[in-house]
């Protein structure tokens, strides 16, 4: 039984008994009622003491529960401090990154061509291609730089030996020799020029290509 209910019950009994005592005093039997009243008062005092002790105990338990809850919250990391898992890179994100800078030398050549007066340049990442359809001309990376007067394609081969072998075999193909001036090698890189550009522009691009490969 709750402490408040015990106190209410006992208090009600005491008041009732007090009323009965007043009535009984008119008709006798006062001593018997006085004894019972004293007994109920003793019970009330005991109940009050127990209720007080119980209330103190409940307050103590509540305080311990609050301390435990505060300690648990202190140990838990805050929401804004929780580690955020990095999302795995998607194929689209990887492709976008390659589109932005597939090769450092591409960016260097692009900047140099702009400074050389070829105007605004846009990039196009080409699919791996075989020059002349030759197996020896497998270039894993080819980037075409478009500008107002034409384009220049920068192909990167596995190494300088592979690039040299490719060009030599290609120029041996029927009719390919007349296009030899469109190709320039520098290490593992091969520069391919637009066939309709003027010679002055071709020479300018070749010079910038050679300088870019040194950077």
C-alpha positions as CSV (number, residue, x, y, z in Angstrom):
1,X,0.0,0.0,0.0
2,X,1.3,3.5,-0.9
3,X,2.4,5.7,2.1
4,X,-0.2,8.4,1.2
5,X,-3.0,5.8,1.2
6,X,-1.8,4.5,4.6
7,X,-1.8,7.9,6.1
8,X,-5.3,8.7,4.6
9,X,-6.7,5.5,5.9
10,X,-5.3,5.9,9.4
11,X,-6.2,9.6,9.6
12,X,-9.8,8.8,8.6
13,X,-10.0,6.1,11.2
14,X,-8.7,8.5,13.9
15,X,-11.2,11.2,13.0
16,X,-14.0,8.7,13.0
17,X,-12.9,7.4,16.3
18,X,-12.7,10.9,17.7
19,X,-16.2,11.5,16.6
20,X,-17.3,8.3,18.2
21,X,-15.5,9.3,21.4
22,X,-17.4,12.6,21.6
23,X,-20.7,10.8,21.1
24,X,-19.8,8.1,23.5
25,X,-18.9,10.7,26.2
26,X,-22.5,11.4,26.3
27,X,-23.5,7.8,26.9
28,X,-20.5,6.5,28.8
29,X,-17.8,4.0,27.8
30,X,-15.2,6.8,27.4
31,X,-12.3,4.8,28.8
32,X,-12.6,2.0,26.3
33,X,-12.7,4.5,23.4
34,X,-9.8,6.4,24.8
35,X,-7.7,3.2,24.8
36,X,-8.7,2.5,21.2
37,X,-7.9,6.1,20.2
38,X,-4.5,5.9,21.7
39,X,-3.9,2.6,19.9
40,X,-4.9,4.2,16.6
41,X,-2.6,7.1,17.3
42,X,0.3,4.8,17.9
43,X,-0.6,3.0,14.6
44,X,-0.7,6.4,12.9
45,X,2.7,7.4,14.2
46,X,4.2,4.1,13.1
47,X,2.6,4.4,9.6
48,X,3.9,8.0,9.4
49,X,7.4,6.8,10.3
50,X,7.3,4.0,7.8
51,X,5.9,6.3,5.1
52,X,8.7,8.8,5.8
53,X,11.3,6.0,5.6
54,X,9.8,4.7,2.4
55,X,9.7,8.2,0.8
56,X,13.4,8.6,1.7
57,X,14.2,5.2,0.2
58,X,12.3,6.1,-3.0
59,X,14.1,9.4,-3.3
60,X,17.4,7.6,-2.9
61,X,16.5,5.1,-5.6
62,X,15.4,7.9,-7.9
63,X,18.7,9.8,-7.3
64,X,20.8,6.7,-8.1
65,X,18.7,6.1,-11.3
66,X,19.3,9.7,-12.4
67,X,23.1,9.4,-11.8
68,X,23.2,6.2,-13.8
69,X,21.3,7.8,-16.7
70,X,23.5,10.9,-16.7
71,X,26.6,8.7,-16.7
72,X,25.3,6.7,-19.6
73,X,24.5,9.8,-21.6
74,X,28.0,11.2,-20.9
75,X,29.6,8.0,-22.2
76,X,27.5,8.0,-25.4
77,X,29.1,10.1,-28.3
78,X,27.2,13.2,-29.3
79,X,25.2,13.0,-32.5
80,X,27.4,15.5,-34.2
81,X,30.5,13.7,-33.1
82,X,29.5,10.3,-34.3
83,X,31.8,9.0,-37.1
84,X,30.3,9.3,-40.5
85,X,31.0,6.4,-42.8
86,X,32.3,7.4,-46.2
87,X,30.1,6.3,-49.0
88,X,31.9,4.0,-51.5
89,X,32.9,5.6,-54.7
90,X,30.4,4.8,-57.5
91,X,31.4,4.1,-61.0
92,X,29.9,7.5,-62.0
93,X,32.1,9.3,-59.4
94,X,35.2,7.5,-60.7
95,X,34.4,8.3,-64.2
96,X,33.8,11.9,-63.4
97,X,37.2,12.1,-61.6
98,X,38.9,10.7,-64.7
99,X,37.1,13.1,-66.9
100,X,38.3,16.0,-64.8
101,X,42.0,15.0,-64.8
102,X,42.9,11.7,-66.5
103,X,46.5,12.6,-66.7
104,X,48.6,15.4,-65.3
105,X,50.3,16.0,-68.6
106,X,46.9,16.5,-70.3
107,X,46.2,19.5,-68.0
108,X,49.7,20.9,-68.5
109,X,49.4,20.6,-72.3
110,X,45.9,22.2,-72.2
111,X,47.2,25.2,-70.2
112,X,50.1,25.7,-72.5
113,X,47.8,25.6,-75.6
114,X,45.6,28.2,-74.1
115,X,48.5,30.5,-73.4
116,X,49.8,29.8,-77.0
117,X,46.6,31.5,-78.3
118,X,44.6,28.5,-79.4
119,X,41.6,29.8,-77.5
120,X,39.1,28.0,-75.3
121,X,39.7,24.2,-75.1
122,X,37.4,21.4,-74.1
123,X,38.3,17.8,-73.3
124,X,36.9,14.6,-74.6
125,X,37.9,11.3,-73.1
126,X,38.1,8.7,-75.9
127,X,37.6,5.0,-75.6
128,X,40.7,2.8,-75.8
129,X,41.5,2.6,-79.5
130,X,43.9,0.7,-81.8
131,X,45.7,3.0,-84.3
132,X,45.3,1.5,-87.7
133,X,43.6,-1.5,-86.0
134,X,47.0,-2.8,-84.9
135,X,47.2,-4.9,-81.7
136,X,50.5,-3.2,-80.9
137,X,48.7,0.2,-80.8
138,X,46.6,-0.4,-77.8
139,X,46.5,3.0,-76.0
140,X,44.7,2.6,-72.6
141,X,44.2,6.4,-72.4
142,X,43.4,8.9,-75.2
143,X,42.2,12.4,-74.6
144,X,41.1,14.8,-77.3
145,X,41.5,18.5,-76.8
146,X,39.1,20.5,-79.0
147,X,39.7,24.1,-79.9
148,X,38.5,26.5,-82.6
149,X,41.1,25.5,-85.3
150,X,40.8,21.8,-84.8
151,X,41.9,19.2,-82.2
152,X,44.9,17.4,-80.8
153,X,44.7,14.0,-79.3
154,X,47.1,12.9,-76.6
155,X,47.5,9.1,-76.3
156,X,49.3,7.4,-73.5
157,X,50.8,4.0,-74.0
158,X,52.1,1.5,-71.4
159,X,55.7,2.8,-72.0
160,X,57.9,4.5,-74.5
161,X,58.9,1.3,-76.3
162,X,55.2,0.4,-76.9
163,X,54.5,3.9,-78.3
164,X,57.5,3.7,-80.6
165,X,56.6,0.2,-81.9
166,X,53.0,1.3,-82.5
167,X,53.9,4.3,-84.7
168,X,56.6,2.4,-86.7
169,X,54.2,-0.5,-87.5
170,X,51.4,2.0,-88.4
171,X,53.6,4.0,-90.8
172,X,54.4,0.7,-92.6
173,X,50.7,0.2,-93.5
174,X,49.7,1.1,-97.1
175,X,49.0,4.9,-97.5
176,X,49.8,5.7,-93.8
177,X,53.2,7.2,-94.5
178,X,51.7,10.4,-95.9
179,X,50.1,11.0,-92.5
180,X,53.3,10.6,-90.6
181,X,53.6,14.4,-89.9
182,X,50.4,14.2,-87.8
183,X,52.1,12.0,-85.1
184,X,54.8,13.0,-82.6
185,X,56.3,10.8,-79.9
186,X,57.6,11.8,-76.5
187,X,58.2,8.9,-74.1
188,X,55.1,6.9,-73.7
189,X,52.9,9.7,-75.1
190,X,51.8,10.1,-78.8
191,X,50.4,13.4,-80.1
192,X,47.9,13.1,-82.9
193,X,47.0,16.3,-84.8
194,X,44.0,17.3,-86.9
195,X,44.9,16.8,-90.6
196,X,43.3,20.1,-91.7
197,X,45.2,22.5,-89.4
198,X,47.7,24.9,-90.8
199,X,51.3,24.1,-90.5
200,X,52.0,27.1,-88.3
201,X,49.4,25.8,-85.8
202,X,50.7,22.3,-86.0
203,X,54.2,23.4,-85.2
204,X,53.0,25.5,-82.3
205,X,51.2,22.5,-80.8
206,X,54.2,20.2,-81.3
207,X,56.4,22.7,-79.5
208,X,53.9,23.0,-76.6
209,X,53.6,19.2,-76.5
210,X,57.4,18.8,-76.1
211,X,57.5,21.4,-73.4
212,X,54.5,19.9,-71.5
213,X,56.2,16.5,-71.4
214,X,59.2,18.0,-69.6
215,X,57.1,19.5,-66.8
